[in-house]
Amino acid sequence: MDGLYFFGGYQRKRGTYFNDLFYFDLDRKTWSGIMTTGEQPSPRTDHTVVLYDESMYVFAGYDGRVRYNDLWRCTLKKHKYKWK
């Protein structure tokens, strides 16, 4: 199964920042919202995301007021999505 993960973002029209996680299945061409456990990063845009060893890492970002310099990890093992 090939796909893409999307985290966070910004809606310019309303000025809303997000910290939700989505998956796009490239084979089926379908979107899925992903429910996570654990404390999650603040809503943000302009961040960096890297997938490595069954985890997704989110670094830095901006929420309209604060420029973050933090690092978050979300495990992606066996469809158990947990922020650490």
N, C-alpha and C positions, 0 to 999 in steps of 0.2 A: 504494500500500500504506500503510494507516494503522496505526499501532501506538504502543505505549508502551514506554519504557525504564525499567528498575528497577535501581538500584545499591544494594548494601550492605543493611544492616538488622540486626535483632536478634531472636534467638529467646529469649523470656523464660524458657521452661521450663528450658533448659540454660544460659542466660546466655551464649550464643554470639553473637559479632558477625561480620558477613560483609562481604566486599568483592568479591562476584561481580556479574556484569552479566547481566541477562535482558531479553528482548524479548517483548512480547505483541502478536501480530498480531490487530488488532480485526476484520478481515474473516474470517479463518479460525478465530478464537478458539483459537489455539494458542500455547504457550510455547516459547521457544528460549533455551537457555543460550548466551552469547556468549563465545568464546575471544578474549582480548586479548593483545597483545604489549607489551613495555616494562614498566618499573617501575610498579606500580599503587598506589593509595592504600591506607593501612592499613584494616583492617576497622573499620566505624563505623555509627552510627545518628545520628539528629538532624542530618543534613546537608542542604544545599540542592543541588539539581540543576537546571541550566538547559541547554536545547538551543539552540544558536545557530550558524548558518553551518556545518552539517555536523559539528559538534563537540558533545560533552557536557562540561559543566563541573561539577565537584563542589567545593563549598566547605564547609569546617569539619566539625563532627561531634563525636562522643563515643564512646569505646570502653570505658566503665566506669571508666577511670582518668584518661584524658587528654582534655581539651577541645581539639580541633584548631582552628587558625586558618590552614589551608592551602588552596591552590587547585590543582586537578588538571584536566587536559584530556584527553579521549579523542576521537580523530578517528573519525568514523562514515562516512567516504567509501567508497563502492563496496564495502561489507562488509569493509573492512580496519580493524579496531578496534585502535588503538594509543594507549597512554597516553603523555603527554608532560609 
